[in-house]
């Protein structure tokens, strides 16, 4: 099976934008539990190759993202929501690089 589908987890505005662009696997999350369970469900779906999640929601489930990011597919991409960036992307990226190469780098 090809992992060619895109899944989105975000606020209503972000999800609506991706739906207008043709993404069908979308979840509007209003709680940390929904975000975490949806992220795991999308991760386990062999059709999903890219999971897009807003930075604000990713910050709430950072531990889960770090845990599942060890797998090469699906790729998890953090995007800012309409309020702007939170810096969560840099923190997660720094941790993933530290795990991969064994040193902490300034991003």
N, C-alpha and C positions, 0 to 999 in steps of 0.2 A: 504494500500500500504506500502511496505517496503521501508525504506530510506536506500538503500544499494549501491547507486552509489557514485562515487568519481568524483569531479569536480576540475579542476586546472586552476588558473589564474596566469600567469607569463610571463617571457621573453621567447624568442624563444628557448633558450637552455634548460630551465627548462621544458617547455611544451613538447618539443621533447623527453626528458628523460622519462616523465610520459607516453607519447603516446607509447613509445617503451615498457613500462611495462604493457600496455594494457588499460590505462585510455582513454576513448573516449570523455568525456566532457571536452574539453580543450580550453582555450582562450589565445591567445597572445595579451597582452594589450600594447598599445603604448601611452595611454593618461589616465589621471585621470578620465575623463568622461566614457571612455570604462570600466575601472576597476570598478568604482562605479556601473554602470548599469549592468555589467556582474555579479558582486557580488550579487546584489539584485535579478537578474533573477535566479541565482543558489539557492539563499536562498528561493525563493518562489516555487521552483520545489520540490514537495513532494517526488520525487525519490532520491534526493540528501541527503546523510547522512554525507558527509565529504566534506568540501571545503578547498582546499590547495591553499594558496596564498603566493607569495614571500614577504619577509619582506620589500623590497624596494617599492613594490606596496602597501602593507598594510599601510605603513607609510603615503601614500598620501590620503588614505580613512579611516584613523583611526576612525573618528567620526562615520562613517557608521558601521564599524566593532563593535564598542562599543555598538551601538544602537541595532544591530541585534543579538549580542552575548547574549542577555537576554533570548533568546529561547534556549532550550536544544539541539534541532536538527535543522539544521545541525551543526556539530562541525566545527569550523574554526581553521585551523592549519596553522601557519606561518612557512615558511621554508626559509633558506638563499638561495640566488641565487649564481651563479658562482663567484661573487665578494666577497662573505663571508657575515657574519652576520652584521646587522646594529644596533642591540640592540632594535629594534622596538618590538620584542616579549616580552622582559622583561617589557617594559613600558606598553604595553597593558595588560599583565598578572597582573601586579601590580594594574592597574586600576580596572580590573574585580574582583580581590580579595578585594580591598578596598570597592567596591560596595556590595559585598556579605557579608563581615563580619564587615564592618564599620570602619576598621582601615587600615592605610598604613603600608605595610611591606617591608622590604628590601629583594630583591630576588637576 
